[in-house]
Amino acid sequence: MLVLPLTPTDPRWVDVALSDLDAVHRDHLHCERKAAQSALSLVRSYPEREHVVAAVARLAHEETAHVVQVSQLLARRGTAPTYDLGDDYAAALREHVRKREPERLLDRLLVFALIEARSAERLALLAAAIPDEATAHLYAGLASAEVRHRDTFLELAAEVAPDGWEARAAELAAHESALVAALPLRPRIH
């Protein structure tokens, strides 16, 4: 079993998220879109890595389905999507991606795994706290999918760098932990 150390989210985040669920749902829509785009960026960057291409293409397809599901949630709530506010969290993690190959590929896979892991954790927290049963069920299912996506990225990282991925994952997880501690609590997925 592949392990990715993740510091738990501050429990106060749930109350902040519940205080403005529409903002969380709007942000979540963009998170799912960007997850699909990130996966497809690996197809563009590494077309010669057939196993990577096949795995991330399937993942991107599922993330695109999540965009549809979150769009439908917004519509049911009568909430219009907004423009993407950006993601300081993901941008700060990407700053740790090394520039030279093959380290760049490894780091991208691990950063994507960290983002999926944090998303899974927070979606599960929301699923447990949201009073609306249909929305809670949707978020529980999405949390499970994000865990699968995390594991896909970790498996690919282990294939790319069998002897070094765990140490690098721990380094990036430490950066992620510091980042989560430094960011303000807000009604967003990250």
C-alpha positions as CSV (number, residue, x, y, z in Angstrom):
1,M,0.0,0.0,0.0
2,L,1.3,3.4,-1.0
3,V,1.2,6.0,1.8
4,L,1.2,9.8,1.5
5,P,1.5,11.6,4.9
6,L,-1.1,14.3,5.2
7,T,-1.6,16.7,8.2
8,P,-5.3,16.8,9.0
9,T,-7.3,19.9,8.2
10,D,-8.0,22.3,11.0
11,P,-11.4,21.2,12.3
12,R,-12.6,24.8,12.2
13,W,-12.5,24.7,8.4
14,V,-15.8,22.7,8.4
15,D,-17.7,25.5,10.2
16,V,-16.2,28.0,7.8
17,A,-17.2,25.9,4.8
18,L,-20.7,25.3,6.1
19,S,-21.2,29.0,6.6
20,D,-21.0,29.6,2.9
21,L,-21.7,26.3,1.1
22,D,-22.5,28.1,-2.2
23,A,-18.9,29.5,-2.2
24,V,-17.6,26.0,-1.6
25,H,-19.6,24.4,-4.4
26,R,-18.6,27.2,-6.8
27,D,-14.9,26.6,-5.9
28,H,-15.3,22.9,-6.1
29,L,-16.6,23.2,-9.7
30,H,-13.3,24.9,-10.6
31,C,-11.2,22.4,-8.6
32,E,-12.8,19.5,-10.6
33,R,-12.2,21.3,-13.9
34,K,-8.5,22.0,-13.0
35,A,-8.0,18.4,-11.9
36,A,-9.1,17.2,-15.4
37,Q,-6.9,19.8,-17.1
38,S,-3.9,18.8,-14.9
39,A,-4.3,15.2,-15.8
40,L,-4.6,16.0,-19.5
41,S,-1.5,18.2,-19.2
42,L,0.5,15.0,-18.5
43,V,-0.9,13.5,-21.7
44,R,0.5,16.5,-23.6
45,S,3.8,16.5,-21.8
46,Y,4.5,12.8,-21.8
47,P,2.9,11.2,-24.8
48,E,5.6,8.6,-25.0
49,R,4.7,7.2,-21.5
50,E,1.8,5.1,-22.6
51,H,1.0,3.8,-19.2
52,V,0.9,7.3,-17.8
53,V,-1.3,8.5,-20.7
54,A,-3.8,5.7,-20.3
55,A,-4.1,6.2,-16.5
56,V,-4.4,9.9,-16.5
57,A,-6.8,10.0,-19.5
58,R,-9.2,7.8,-17.5
59,L,-8.7,10.0,-14.5
60,A,-9.4,13.2,-16.6
61,H,-12.6,11.6,-17.9
62,E,-13.8,10.9,-14.4
63,E,-12.9,14.5,-13.2
64,T,-14.9,15.8,-16.2
65,A,-17.9,13.8,-15.0
66,H,-17.4,15.4,-11.6
67,V,-17.6,18.9,-13.2
68,V,-21.0,17.9,-14.6
69,Q,-22.1,16.6,-11.1
70,V,-21.1,19.7,-9.3
71,S,-22.7,21.9,-12.1
72,Q,-25.9,20.0,-11.5
73,L,-25.6,20.5,-7.7
74,L,-25.2,24.3,-8.3
75,A,-28.3,24.2,-10.6
76,R,-30.4,22.4,-8.0
77,R,-29.4,25.0,-5.4
78,G,-30.2,27.8,-7.8
79,T,-26.6,29.0,-7.5
80,A,-24.8,30.4,-10.5
81,P,-21.2,29.5,-11.1
82,T,-18.7,32.3,-10.8
83,Y,-15.3,32.9,-12.4
84,D,-12.4,31.0,-11.0
85,L,-10.8,32.8,-8.1
86,G,-7.6,30.9,-8.5
87,D,-6.0,28.5,-6.1
88,D,-3.1,29.9,-4.0
89,Y,-2.7,26.4,-2.5
90,A,-2.1,24.6,-5.8
91,A,0.0,27.4,-7.1
92,A,2.2,27.3,-4.1
93,L,2.6,23.5,-4.3
94,R,3.6,23.8,-8.0
95,E,6.4,26.1,-7.0
96,H,8.2,23.0,-5.6
97,V,8.1,21.1,-8.9
98,R,11.7,20.7,-10.2
99,K,12.4,21.9,-13.7
100,R,14.5,19.0,-15.1
101,E,13.3,15.6,-16.2
102,P,12.7,13.0,-14.9
103,E,12.4,14.8,-11.6
104,R,9.8,17.1,-13.0
105,L,7.4,14.2,-13.9
106,L,7.8,12.7,-10.4
107,D,7.1,16.0,-8.7
108,R,4.1,16.7,-10.9
109,L,2.6,13.3,-10.0
110,L,3.3,13.8,-6.3
111,V,1.9,17.3,-6.3
112,F,-1.3,16.1,-8.0
113,A,-1.5,13.3,-5.5
114,L,-1.3,15.8,-2.6
115,I,-4.0,17.9,-4.1
116,E,-6.2,14.9,-4.6
117,A,-5.5,13.8,-1.0
118,R,-6.4,17.1,0.4
119,S,-9.6,17.3,-1.7
120,A,-10.6,13.8,-0.6
121,E,-10.1,14.7,3.0
122,R,-12.1,17.9,2.8
123,L,-14.9,16.4,0.7
124,A,-15.3,13.6,3.3
125,L,-15.4,16.2,6.0
126,L,-18.2,18.0,4.2
127,A,-20.0,14.8,3.4
128,A,-20.1,14.1,7.2
129,A,-21.3,17.6,8.1
130,I,-23.7,18.6,5.3
131,P,-27.3,18.2,6.5
132,D,-28.8,17.7,3.0
133,E,-28.6,13.9,2.4
134,A,-28.3,14.1,-1.4
135,T,-25.5,16.6,-1.3
136,A,-23.7,14.6,1.5
137,H,-24.0,11.5,-0.6
138,L,-22.6,13.2,-3.7
139,Y,-19.6,14.5,-1.7
140,A,-19.0,11.1,-0.1
141,G,-18.8,9.6,-3.6
142,L,-16.5,12.4,-4.8
143,A,-14.3,11.9,-1.8
144,S,-13.9,8.2,-2.6
145,A,-13.0,9.1,-6.2
146,E,-10.4,11.6,-5.1
147,V,-8.8,8.8,-3.0
148,R,-8.6,6.6,-6.1
149,H,-7.1,9.5,-8.0
150,R,-4.5,10.1,-5.2
151,D,-3.6,6.4,-5.4
152,T,-3.3,6.5,-9.2
153,F,-0.8,9.4,-9.0
154,L,1.1,7.6,-6.3
155,E,1.3,4.4,-8.2
156,L,2.5,6.3,-11.3
157,A,5.1,8.1,-9.1
158,A,6.3,4.7,-7.7
159,E,6.7,3.4,-11.3
160,V,8.6,6.5,-12.4
161,A,11.0,6.6,-9.5
162,P,10.8,3.3,-7.5
163,D,13.8,4.2,-5.3
164,G,13.1,7.9,-4.6
165,W,9.4,8.6,-4.8
166,E,8.7,8.1,-1.0
167,A,11.4,10.5,0.2
168,R,10.3,13.1,-2.3
169,A,6.7,12.5,-1.3
170,A,7.6,13.2,2.3
171,E,9.4,16.4,1.4
172,L,6.4,17.7,-0.7
173,A,4.0,16.6,2.0
174,A,6.0,18.7,4.5
175,H,5.7,21.7,2.2
176,E,1.9,21.0,1.8
177,S,1.5,20.8,5.6
178,A,3.2,24.2,6.2
179,L,1.1,25.7,3.4
180,V,-2.2,24.5,4.8
181,A,-1.2,25.8,8.2
182,A,-0.4,29.2,6.7
183,L,-3.4,29.7,4.5
184,P,-6.5,31.4,6.0
185,L,-9.5,29.2,6.7
186,R,-12.0,30.0,3.9
187,P,-15.1,28.5,2.3
188,R,-13.1,26.8,-0.4
189,I,-11.9,23.2,-1.0
190,H,-8.2,24.4,-0.7
